[in-house]
Amino acid sequence: MSAPCSAETVRSLIPRARDDLAELVALRTVVGISPPDQFDRAADRIATMLADAGFPETRLLSTDEGPKTVYARRPGPPGAPSVVLYAHYDVVSAQDETSWRTPPFELTEREGRWYGRGSADCKGNIVMHLTALRALQEALPHEPYPDVDLAVIVDGCEEPGDGSLEKVLRAHPDLPTPDVVVVADTGNVESGIPTLTTSLRGMAVVEIELSTLSKTLHSGQFGGPVPDAMTALIRLLATLHDSQGTPCVPGPGTGETARPRAAAEYSETDLRADAGVLDGVALIGTGSIADRLWSRPAITVLAVQSPQLDDAVPALLPSAKALISVRTPPGTDVARVHDELADHLRRQVPWGAHMEIRRVTSGPSFLADSGGQAHAEMRDALHDAFGAPVRDVGAGGSIAVCSVFRTLYPDTEILLCGVEDPPSQIHGMDESVSPSEIASLAHAEVLFLRRLATLRTNPRRSGEDASRLSSAGVQEDR
């Protein structure tokens, strides 16, 4: 096997990675908010970047609605392992932009980190893939390109968690079935400590509305015997946790056996530091930190619809709304959790208040086949790139595309890694990424692709499939 691209080759590409990330962060691809032209410009630019990185086939895939998905492919020889590198370019809202130390849609360097919305989640991972692919290009002709059938999918609608990518991929059945998918949308449990995520919690989100009155009333004139909806909602939301903060939905014991393979522990000291828990504030729930984060349920009240303080008047409110999220343990049926949550809320509604429940979104949990060959190769690659042992962890969040790939490609091995370390503060204010994480992950990806290319041809590939892989033409769906 030829010597792999060096770490120096990758590091030499980091200034270009910064320029690309600055360009992508400046495009406001905020899901559900930004105008379509921002998404179109981002998709076009990413497709161009991938073409420049040596991918002769670039396509913009879409269904009748939603942002375009960027698909790029560099065909390999017949029978070569087929690999998909995944990331997404949509981002969540920056919320109150004045609360950021620097403008959220302008990449800013501070104390060795790059700040901006999407700098880590997940435009930083797009740039990581690009850096690895450019390193392979830089090595030509002295080092041959790995014999893999390589594709990149950059999703424009991941954050809603509604599985939109499944509709796109089903609408394009001509795309090759991958042997391996690398989902770059997680990160290291600690900066500089290589990490593979092997389990994800699912998600069930509902909106509830409580009504107690037919109209708004003066709180002095009617307060006392007349129940208002906001007070009823507060009492109802308080029933979602017991006195220790343990979620009451799903039922006790759910997820007790769902710890990921060889999962790392997470100390309370590290958690408090990473999360910024204030001195004297107790953690909630019971059991180990790792269990509470990765393999047990969590309930969060995401929003309550109420008057702003400046607009408040002495009144009893006739109705009140809340958005509730349940993170479900790996292996748990999300539909069953929706039912359990609805049953719990109906039983606990105070004072006979009228309640409406609407399912907002669902996301299935995920357990990786962490004992597979691709995982073994990636562990070795990460170890060599970072110079440290790899840790297997779970993740408390949900990534719906993992279940999409599992559904569409049941025999495909799915790996999760990425540039999002604890200081990244993804989805929060002052999101950032470390360029050293981008460089080390990109180097690991180079090593991984080279090593995967040395494996024997996947035995489940037929001659017909191999022929189709080698003869697919360059296409563009614009």
C-alpha positions as CSV (number, residue, x, y, z in Angstrom):
1,M,0.0,0.0,0.0
2,S,1.3,3.5,-0.8
3,A,2.2,5.8,2.0
4,P,-0.9,7.9,2.9
5,C,-1.1,11.6,2.6
6,S,0.8,13.2,5.4
7,A,-0.6,15.3,8.2
8,E,1.4,18.2,6.8
9,T,-0.4,17.9,3.4
10,V,-3.7,18.3,5.3
11,R,-2.5,21.2,7.4
12,S,-1.3,23.1,4.4
13,L,-5.0,23.1,3.2
14,I,-6.4,24.6,6.4
15,P,-6.2,28.3,5.1
16,R,-8.3,27.3,2.2
17,A,-10.7,25.5,4.5
18,R,-11.1,28.7,6.5
19,D,-11.9,30.6,3.3
20,D,-14.5,28.0,2.3
21,L,-16.0,28.0,5.8
22,A,-16.2,31.8,5.8
23,E,-18.1,31.7,2.5
24,L,-20.5,29.0,3.7
25,V,-21.2,30.6,7.1
26,A,-22.0,33.9,5.3
27,L,-24.9,32.2,3.5
28,R,-27.9,32.2,5.9
29,T,-29.3,28.8,5.3
30,V,-31.5,28.9,8.4
31,V,-34.1,26.1,8.2
32,G,-37.6,27.4,8.0
33,I,-36.6,31.1,8.0
34,S,-34.1,32.0,5.2
35,P,-35.3,32.6,1.7
36,P,-34.8,29.9,-0.9
37,D,-32.1,31.8,-2.7
38,Q,-29.7,31.4,0.2
39,F,-30.1,27.6,0.0
40,D,-29.8,27.6,-3.8
41,R,-26.6,29.6,-3.6
42,A,-25.1,27.3,-0.9
43,A,-26.0,24.2,-2.9
44,D,-24.5,25.6,-6.1
45,R,-21.3,26.6,-4.3
46,I,-20.9,23.3,-2.5
47,A,-21.3,21.5,-5.8
48,T,-18.6,23.6,-7.4
49,M,-16.3,23.0,-4.5
50,L,-16.8,19.2,-4.8
51,A,-16.2,19.4,-8.6
52,D,-13.0,21.3,-8.0
53,A,-12.0,18.6,-5.5
54,G,-12.0,16.0,-8.2
55,F,-15.6,14.8,-8.5
56,P,-16.7,14.6,-12.2
57,E,-20.3,13.9,-11.4
58,T,-22.2,16.6,-9.5
59,R,-26.0,16.8,-9.1
60,L,-28.5,18.9,-7.3
61,L,-31.2,16.5,-6.1
62,S,-34.6,17.6,-5.1
63,T,-38.2,16.7,-4.6
64,D,-41.1,19.1,-5.2
65,E,-40.3,21.0,-2.1
66,G,-37.5,21.9,0.2
67,P,-33.8,22.8,-0.3
68,K,-31.7,20.9,-2.8
69,T,-29.4,18.0,-1.8
70,V,-25.9,18.2,-3.2
71,Y,-24.7,14.8,-4.6
72,A,-21.2,14.3,-6.0
73,R,-19.5,11.1,-7.1
74,R,-16.1,9.9,-8.1
75,P,-16.6,6.4,-9.5
76,G,-14.2,3.7,-8.6
77,P,-13.3,0.5,-10.4
78,P,-15.8,-2.3,-10.6
79,G,-16.3,-4.1,-7.3
80,A,-14.6,-1.4,-5.3
81,P,-16.1,-0.6,-1.9
82,S,-18.7,2.1,-2.2
83,V,-18.5,4.9,0.4
84,V,-20.8,7.9,1.0
85,L,-19.5,10.9,3.0
86,Y,-22.4,12.8,4.5
87,A,-22.9,16.3,6.0
88,H,-25.6,19.0,5.9
89,Y,-25.6,22.7,5.1
90,D,-28.8,23.9,6.8
91,V,-28.4,25.5,10.2
92,V,-30.6,26.5,13.1
93,S,-31.5,30.1,14.0
94,A,-28.9,32.3,15.5
95,Q,-31.8,33.6,17.8
96,D,-30.8,36.9,19.3
97,E,-27.9,37.9,17.1
98,T,-27.0,40.8,19.4
99,S,-26.1,38.3,22.1
100,W,-23.3,36.9,20.1
101,R,-19.8,38.3,20.8
102,T,-19.3,38.5,17.0
103,P,-21.8,38.5,14.1
104,P,-23.1,34.9,13.7
105,F,-23.0,34.9,9.9
106,E,-19.5,36.3,9.7
107,L,-16.7,33.8,10.4
108,T,-14.5,35.3,13.1
109,E,-11.3,33.9,14.6
110,R,-10.8,34.2,18.4
111,E,-8.3,32.4,20.6
112,G,-7.6,29.8,18.0
113,R,-11.2,28.9,17.2
114,W,-13.5,30.0,14.3
115,Y,-16.8,31.4,15.3
116,G,-20.1,31.6,13.4
117,R,-23.5,29.8,13.0
118,G,-22.8,26.5,11.3
119,S,-19.1,26.7,11.8
120,A,-19.3,23.3,13.5
121,D,-22.8,22.0,12.9
122,C,-22.5,21.2,10.1
123,K,-20.6,23.4,7.6
124,G,-17.4,22.7,9.5
125,N,-17.9,19.0,8.6
126,I,-18.5,19.9,4.9
127,V,-15.2,21.6,5.0
128,M,-13.6,18.7,6.7
129,H,-14.7,16.4,3.9
130,L,-13.5,18.8,1.3
131,T,-10.1,19.1,3.0
132,A,-9.7,15.3,3.0
133,L,-10.7,15.1,-0.7
134,R,-8.3,17.9,-1.6
135,A,-5.5,16.2,0.2
136,L,-6.0,13.1,-1.9
137,Q,-6.0,15.3,-5.0
138,E,-2.8,17.0,-3.9
139,A,-1.1,13.6,-3.6
140,L,-1.6,12.8,-7.3
141,P,0.3,11.6,-9.3
142,H,2.8,10.5,-6.6
143,E,0.1,8.5,-4.7
144,P,-2.8,6.8,-6.5
145,Y,-6.3,7.8,-5.5
146,P,-7.9,5.1,-3.2
147,D,-9.8,2.4,-5.2
148,V,-13.2,3.3,-3.7
149,D,-16.4,4.3,-5.4
150,L,-16.8,7.6,-3.5
151,A,-19.8,9.8,-3.2
152,V,-20.6,12.9,-1.1
153,I,-24.1,13.8,0.0
154,V,-24.6,17.3,1.5
155,D,-28.2,17.6,2.8
156,G,-30.1,20.9,2.9
157,C,-32.8,19.9,5.3
158,E,-31.4,17.9,8.2
159,E,-32.2,20.1,11.1
160,P,-36.0,19.6,11.1
161,G,-35.4,15.9,11.7
162,D,-38.3,14.9,9.4
163,G,-36.4,12.5,7.2
164,S,-36.6,14.7,4.1
165,L,-33.5,13.0,2.7
166,E,-35.4,9.7,2.4
167,K,-37.8,11.3,-0.1
168,V,-34.9,12.7,-2.1
169,L,-33.0,9.4,-2.3
170,R,-36.1,7.4,-3.1
171,A,-36.8,9.7,-6.0
172,H,-33.3,8.9,-7.4
173,P,-33.1,5.1,-7.3
174,D,-30.2,5.2,-9.8
175,L,-27.7,6.2,-7.1
176,P,-25.4,3.4,-6.1
177,T,-26.0,1.5,-2.8
178,P,-23.2,2.3,-0.4
179,D,-21.2,-0.3,1.6
180,V,-20.3,2.4,4.1
181,V,-21.7,5.8,5.1
182,V,-19.7,8.2,7.1
183,V,-22.1,10.6,8.8
184,A,-20.1,13.7,9.9
185,D,-22.5,15.3,12.2
186,T,-21.2,14.5,15.7
187,G,-17.9,15.2,17.4
188,N,-15.2,14.3,19.9
189,V,-16.2,13.8,23.5
190,E,-13.2,16.1,24.4
191,S,-11.1,18.3,22.2
192,G,-8.3,16.3,20.6
193,I,-9.8,12.9,21.8
194,P,-10.9,10.9,18.7
195,T,-14.5,9.7,19.2
196,L,-16.9,7.4,17.4
197,T,-20.6,7.8,18.2
198,T,-22.3,4.4,18.3
199,S,-25.8,5.3,19.6
200,L,-28.3,8.1,19.3
201,R,-31.5,8.9,21.2
202,G,-34.7,9.4,19.3
203,M,-37.0,12.4,19.5
204,A,-40.7,13.0,20.0
205,V,-42.0,16.6,19.9
206,V,-45.5,17.7,20.6
207,E,-47.4,21.0,20.9
208,I,-50.0,21.2,23.5
209,E,-52.7,23.9,24.1
210,L,-54.7,24.2,27.3
211,S,-57.9,26.2,27.4
212,T,-59.9,27.2,30.5
213,L,-61.9,30.3,29.5
214,S,-63.8,31.7,26.5
215,K,-62.2,35.1,26.9
216,T,-59.5,37.1,28.7
217,L,-60.5,38.3,32.2
218,H,-59.3,40.9,34.7
219,S,-57.2,39.0,37.2
220,G,-58.4,41.2,40.1
221,Q,-62.0,40.8,39.2
222,F,-62.0,37.1,38.7
223,G,-58.7,35.8,40.1
224,G,-59.1,33.2,42.9
225,P,-61.9,30.9,41.8
226,V,-61.4,31.1,38.1
227,P,-58.6,29.0,36.6
228,D,-56.5,30.6,33.9
229,A,-54.8,28.5,31.3
230,M,-51.2,29.6,32.0
231,T,-51.4,28.4,35.6
232,A,-52.9,25.1,34.5
233,L,-50.1,24.7,31.9
234,I,-47.4,25.3,34.5
235,R,-48.9,22.7,36.8
236,L,-49.2,20.2,33.9
237,L,-45.6,20.7,32.8
238,A,-44.4,20.1,36.3
239,T,-45.7,16.6,36.2
240,L,-43.2,15.6,33.5
241,H,-40.4,15.0,36.0
242,D,-40.4,13.6,39.5
243,S,-38.8,15.4,42.5
244,Q,-35.3,14.3,41.4
245,G,-35.8,15.5,37.9
246,T,-36.2,12.0,36.4
247,P,-38.5,12.0,33.4
248,C,-41.9,10.3,33.9
249,V,-42.2,9.4,30.2
250,P,-41.3,6.9,28.9
251,G,-41.9,4.5,31.9
252,P,-39.3,3.4,34.4
253,G,-36.5,1.1,33.1
254,T,-36.7,2.2,29.5
255,G,-33.3,2.2,27.9
256,E,-31.5,0.5,30.8
257,T,-29.8,-2.0,28.4
258,A,-29.1,0.4,25.5
259,R,-25.6,1.5,26.5
260,P,-23.3,1.7,23.4
261,R,-20.5,-0.8,23.0
262,A,-17.5,0.1,25.1
263,A,-19.1,3.4,25.9
264,A,-16.9,5.9,27.7
265,E,-17.9,7.3,31.0
266,Y,-18.5,11.0,31.5
267,S,-17.5,12.5,34.8
268,E,-19.7,15.0,36.6
269,T,-16.9,17.5,36.7
270,D,-16.4,17.4,32.9
271,L,-20.2,17.6,32.4
272,R,-20.6,20.6,34.6
273,A,-17.7,22.4,32.9
274,D,-18.8,21.5,29.4
275,A,-22.4,22.5,30.0
276,G,-21.7,25.6,32.1
277,V,-23.8,24.5,35.1
278,L,-23.7,27.2,37.7
279,D,-22.1,26.6,41.1
280,G,-24.6,25.1,43.5
281,V,-27.1,24.0,40.9
282,A,-27.7,20.3,41.2
283,L,-27.8,17.8,38.3
284,I,-31.1,16.1,37.7
285,G,-32.0,12.4,37.3
286,T,-30.3,9.3,38.6
287,G,-27.7,6.9,37.4
288,S,-24.4,7.5,35.7
289,I,-23.9,10.7,33.7
290,A,-23.3,8.6,30.5
291,D,-26.6,6.7,31.0
292,R,-28.5,9.9,31.7
293,L,-27.1,11.5,28.6
294,W,-27.0,8.7,26.1
295,S,-29.4,5.8,27.0
296,R,-32.2,7.2,29.1
297,P,-35.0,9.6,28.2
298,A,-34.9,13.3,28.7
299,I,-37.8,15.7,28.6
300,T,-37.4,19.4,27.7
301,V,-40.0,22.2,27.5
302,L,-38.8,23.9,24.4
303,A,-41.1,26.9,24.5
304,V,-44.1,28.3,26.2
305,Q,-46.3,30.8,24.4
306,S,-47.0,33.7,26.8
307,P,-47.1,37.5,26.8
308,Q,-43.7,39.3,26.9
309,L,-43.0,40.9,30.2
310,D,-43.3,44.4,28.6
311,D,-46.7,43.5,27.2
312,A,-48.1,41.7,30.3
313,V,-51.4,43.0,31.8
314,P,-53.2,41.8,35.0
315,A,-55.3,39.2,33.2
316,L,-56.3,35.6,33.3
317,L,-55.4,33.9,30.0
318,P,-58.0,31.8,28.3
319,S,-55.5,29.6,26.6
320,A,-51.7,28.7,26.7
321,K,-49.4,26.6,24.6
322,A,-46.1,24.7,25.1
323,L,-43.7,22.7,22.9
324,I,-42.4,19.6,24.6
325,S,-39.5,17.4,23.4
326,V,-38.8,13.8,24.6
327,R,-35.4,12.3,23.8
328,T,-36.0,8.6,23.6
329,P,-33.5,5.9,24.5
330,P,-31.9,3.8,21.7
331,G,-34.1,0.9,20.7
332,T,-37.3,2.6,21.9
333,D,-40.3,2.9,19.6
334,V,-40.9,6.6,19.1
335,A,-44.6,6.1,18.2
336,R,-45.1,4.4,21.5
337,V,-43.4,7.3,23.4
338,H,-45.8,9.7,21.6
339,D,-48.7,7.6,22.9
340,E,-47.3,7.4,26.4
341,L,-46.7,11.1,26.5
342,A,-50.2,11.9,25.3
343,D,-51.7,9.5,27.9
344,H,-49.7,11.0,30.7
345,L,-50.7,14.6,29.8
346,R,-54.4,13.6,29.6
347,R,-54.3,12.0,33.0
348,Q,-52.5,15.0,34.6
349,V,-54.5,17.9,33.1
350,P,-55.5,20.0,36.1
351,W,-59.0,21.3,36.9
352,G,-60.7,19.8,33.8
353,A,-58.9,22.1,31.4
354,H,-59.5,21.4,27.8
355,M,-56.3,20.1,26.0
356,E,-55.3,19.6,22.4
357,I,-52.2,17.7,21.4
358,R,-50.4,17.9,18.1
359,R,-47.5,15.8,17.0
360,V,-44.9,18.1,15.6
361,T,-42.0,15.8,14.6
362,S,-40.5,12.4,15.4
363,G,-37.0,11.0,15.0
364,P,-36.1,7.4,15.5
365,S,-33.2,6.3,17.7
366,F,-30.1,4.6,16.3
367,L,-27.6,1.9,17.3
368,A,-24.6,1.4,15.1
369,D,-23.0,-1.9,14.2
370,S,-19.8,-0.8,16.0
371,G,-18.1,-4.2,15.6
372,G,-18.1,-4.0,11.8
373,Q,-15.0,-3.8,9.5
374,A,-15.5,-0.2,8.6
375,H,-15.6,0.8,12.3
376,A,-12.3,-1.1,12.9
377,E,-10.6,0.7,10.0
378,M,-11.9,4.1,11.2
379,R,-10.8,3.5,14.7
380,D,-7.2,2.8,13.5
381,A,-7.3,5.8,11.2
382,L,-8.6,8.1,14.0
383,H,-5.9,6.7,16.4
384,D,-3.1,7.4,14.0
385,A,-4.4,10.9,13.0
386,F,-5.0,12.1,16.6
387,G,-2.3,10.1,18.3
388,A,-4.7,9.0,21.0
389,P,-7.0,6.0,21.7
390,V,-10.5,6.2,20.3
391,R,-13.5,6.5,22.6
392,D,-16.9,5.0,21.8
393,V,-19.7,7.1,23.1
394,G,-23.5,7.6,22.8
395,A,-25.1,10.9,21.9
396,G,-28.1,12.4,23.5
397,G,-29.3,14.1,20.3
398,S,-31.0,12.6,17.3
399,I,-29.8,12.4,13.7
400,A,-32.7,11.2,11.5
401,V,-30.6,10.6,8.5
402,C,-28.9,7.6,10.2
403,S,-32.3,5.9,10.3
404,V,-32.9,7.0,6.7
405,F,-29.7,5.3,5.6
406,R,-30.5,2.2,7.7
407,T,-34.0,2.0,6.2
408,L,-32.8,2.4,2.6
409,Y,-29.6,0.4,2.9
410,P,-30.0,-2.2,5.6
411,D,-26.7,-3.9,4.9
412,T,-24.7,-0.6,4.9
413,E,-22.3,0.1,7.8
414,I,-22.9,3.6,9.2
415,L,-20.2,5.5,11.1
416,L,-20.7,8.7,13.1
417,C,-17.9,11.2,13.8
418,G,-17.2,14.9,13.2
419,V,-15.7,18.2,14.3
420,E,-18.2,19.2,17.0
421,D,-16.3,19.2,20.3
422,P,-17.8,20.4,23.6
423,P,-16.6,24.0,23.2
424,S,-18.4,24.2,19.9
425,Q,-21.8,25.1,21.6
426,I,-23.8,23.9,18.6
427,H,-27.3,25.3,18.4
428,G,-26.2,27.9,21.0
429,M,-24.7,31.4,21.0
430,D,-21.1,31.8,19.8
431,E,-20.9,28.5,18.0
432,S,-17.4,27.7,17.0
433,V,-15.0,25.0,15.6
434,S,-11.4,24.3,16.2
435,P,-9.3,24.2,13.0
436,S,-7.2,21.5,14.6
437,E,-10.3,19.3,14.8
438,I,-11.0,19.8,11.1
439,A,-7.4,19.0,10.2
440,S,-7.2,15.8,12.3
441,L,-10.6,14.5,11.2
442,A,-9.7,15.2,7.6
443,H,-6.4,13.3,8.0
444,A,-8.2,10.4,9.6
445,E,-10.7,10.4,6.7
446,V,-7.8,10.2,4.2
447,L,-6.3,7.3,6.1
448,F,-9.7,5.6,6.4
449,L,-10.4,5.7,2.6
450,R,-6.9,4.4,1.8
451,R,-7.3,1.5,4.2
452,L,-10.8,0.7,3.1
453,A,-9.6,0.5,-0.5
454,T,-7.3,-2.4,0.4
455,L,-10.2,-4.6,1.6
456,R,-11.4,-7.3,-0.7
457,T,-14.3,-6.6,-2.9
458,N,-17.6,-6.7,-1.0
459,P,-19.0,-10.2,-1.7
460,R,-22.6,-9.0,-1.9
461,R,-21.9,-6.9,-5.0
462,S,-23.1,-8.6,-8.2
463,G,-21.4,-8.2,-11.5
464,E,-24.4,-6.2,-12.7
465,D,-24.1,-3.8,-9.8
466,A,-20.4,-3.4,-10.3
467,S,-21.0,-2.7,-14.0
468,R,-23.6,-0.1,-13.2
469,L,-21.2,1.6,-10.7
470,S,-18.5,1.9,-13.3
471,S,-20.6,3.1,-16.2
472,A,-22.8,5.7,-14.5
473,G,-22.4,9.0,-16.4
474,V,-22.0,12.6,-15.3
475,Q,-25.4,14.2,-14.6
476,E,-26.7,17.4,-13.3
477,D,-30.3,18.0,-12.0
478,R,-30.6,21.7,-11.9
